[in-house]
Amino acid sequence: MEELQECERSWTEERQGLRLIGSNFISFFGDQMYVIALPLIVLALTGSPLQMGIIAALERLPVLLQPLAGVLTDRMNRRTLLWSCDIGRFVLMGGLGVLAITDLLHMAFLYFGALLIGIMTQIYQTAQFATLPRVVHKNHLPLFNSMNTGMLQTAMLLGPGLAGLLISIWSPGVGLIINSLTFLIAFILIRTIPQDAPPKNRESTVWEDVKEGAAFVLEKKPIFYTNLAMFFSIFGTTLFLTMMIVHVKLLAFSSIEIGWFVSIGGAGALLGALSVNAVKPRVSARALLFSAGVTGAVSIILFSLYDSFWMLSLMNAIGAGMASMKSPAIVTIRQQLTPRRLHGRVQATSRWMTWLLMPVAALCSGLFTEWIGTEGTIMIGGIIALLASFIYLHPSLKSV
């Protein structure tokens, strides 16, 4: 009888976990429309790569609020946070799409929309990270983290090709509307997950909660040094990713070609996500993170040197594959070393630490491109990411 109850409990947890990562997959699938449509809209309105850098910087600026997002996640009902962010993004993204197709969209609306979408995305991602350990057994976390990464990379594989096709048939504004509908579907899925237990009354202040999460990150050296490596590598990859679509557009790729280009990158990312469970038992987390970091950085450097569709697609696929191998390894390290009551704050502190310069990098990407072109900007990004990979060799990572 006990074994039967345990099986039923395990199956219930797995279904909840699948709904959670399934909702993330659906909204991320729609985001592939946004990834392609937004640069096309900005270039159509302004013709300026710098404006794309400003939009990207505004979207990433809310990362500075991550410590508060962590406290919010640990104090409030996490399911409520998740569906609220989905509804908010549904309304905002849909509104921008309607303005675009009616020729009423101005850059001021894009600035405002990107900032608000960025705020809700930061809260959502922190709450999603902290919710998964609640609905999935600790022993299953590596599997579900890998599944989550694999599903996101599947979205990158299938979404961009479809996005490029639909945008070429209709318009980038329609792409934003389709993206908004995926947030509505994600909201419906999140509503099927049971509510958290009511949060306990906390006697500590918000500032004390923030300090507790930060102190834990500084104390746990494997978390601290993976965060430090990501701090620098994310700066480099943001230089690359902000200008990636602009770069291939300036090479005269069509909307359909851009969609296939991003989808091929998604195929590489999916392959990386599927490979990580086979590779992880054979190598240490330290070796995995270092080798994937170096390989991904070299692919960015080589990306800046080619102009053919297939070579650019191959380099993008390699880089995306390496990133999708690193991500579940880093997430699992954080989740397994962190007490459940600190999950939101440790994730938020880690994201704040690693993404702190992301808005600066996005803006610098636009500025550098104005001065030295997309090729030089991407080259600099790859070199920074390469140097950052050596931090993964820190001795503390031998123990994870």
Summary of the structure (lengths in Angstrom):
residues: 400
radius of gyration: 20.4
end to end distance: 36.3
largest distance: 70.3
contacts: 1534
relative contact order: 0.17
helix: 88%
strand: 0%
